[in-house]
Amino acid sequence: MGLLFICPTMTRIDETRFAGDHYLGRPADAQDKIISRRVELVRRIPGFCGKDLTLLEIGCGNGATMLLLHDCMKHCHGVDIFDHTTDFAQQVNERQITNCTMQQADIECEELQGQYDRLICFEVIEHLRNHHHVARFRKWLRPGALCAISVPNKWWIFETHGAKLPLLPWNRVPFFSWLPTCIHERYANARIYTRRRIKRLLEECGFEVVDMQYITAPMDVLKEGPLKRFLVKYIFRHHTTRIPFLSTSIFIVAKNKPS
């Protein structure tokens, strides 16, 4: 799912005063470390994968993540607000994958067909016009369905989605995300979450939070070279971390509660 352009005159990003338009950002590629980390974390969830289970990905981009999970699922279906169907079709044809499909749709106002056993949704919730629309996901999930979700971590040093700040052309200012929510969401391109905030949101929307972890920063945006190799090898080596300042995202495992 792409980024959102937030109108500079907005006071904050919320369900009542949202005034921006979606614009297309670059989907993560299969070779990006953040993709491989998410996939590995999904595979580690007890009982999440299975040849008799169907998977729905909300905000699938070009399908990179779901195409790395297709071999352990019965069927995978992705949906994104932007049209990546041509790129997706090319990947599916080249790799002769037959159990994956995708569609373009705005999940905040359009309906999807069917119900699924599993759901993945990575770095999407923060872009929704109303993040309480996460409750809509439940209509497309069977009772007890497991979900793997990630959202940007407030305590990472840099603003992961950028912000439009007066007099500052560089939009990834250090520690900007640490500011109070009312200030951050006045200028940020997307919301940001603490563990408490995302847990509260998911529970309000009818999910049971089973587990939460901090995803270690993948260093994908850092230029290749000695510094990046050192950081990846010694500081950002593992998929998860207990240190919030070393994490770009929060990884949540949740369950769809029976109605």
Secondary structure, DSSP 8 states (H G I E B T S, - for coil): ---EE--TT-S--STTT---EE-------TTSHHHHHHHHHHHHSTT--EEEEEEEEES-TTSHHHHHHGGGEEEEEEEESS--HHHHHHHHHHHT--SEEEEE--TTTS---S-EEEEEEES-GGGSSSGGGGGGGGGGEEEEEEEEEEEEBTTSSS-TT-B-BTTB--S--TTGGGS-HHHHHHHBSS--B-HHHHHHHHHHTTEEEEEEEEEE---TTS-SSHHHHHHHHHTS-SSEES-GGGEEEEEEEEEE---
